[in-house]
Amino acid sequence: MSGESDDAVRLELRFFATFRAAVGQKVLERGFDAGTTVGEVLAAIESEFPEVAGDILDDEGAIKPQLSVLKNGREVIHIDGTETVMEDGDTLSVFPPVAGG
């Protein structure tokens, strides 16, 4: 038994490239309420770090189409999108658009 409360989850949030620069580090650990969704976590990130506000979610609260957001290495768009529920110990990774050339 971990001793963790049933009403809290600890998440590892990972940021890459321009998002890492804006947040100031690659990995953050944050606590959220049980049942928290990907959309709620991303909104919290935008609220905590004004440098990325509006860069992750669009005006309707959807993940911007050029971004990759992964829960435990799997694209959330292939799960339940912003409604994907995060569980204790999950990792959420946020990748900015990839520039082509």
Number of C-alpha atoms within 10 A of each C-alpha: 3 4 5 10 9 9 10 15 19 18 19 17 19 20 21 16 13 13 20 17 13 15 20 12 12 15 16 14 11 12 14 18 15 16 16 17 19 22 20 18 20 22 17 13 18 18 13 12 14 12 14 18 16 15 14 24 19 12 8 7 14 14 22 17 11 11 15 18 25 20 21 14 11 13 16 20 16 9 13 12 17 19 16 18 19 24 18 18 13 16 19 24 20 20 18 18 13 10 5 4 3
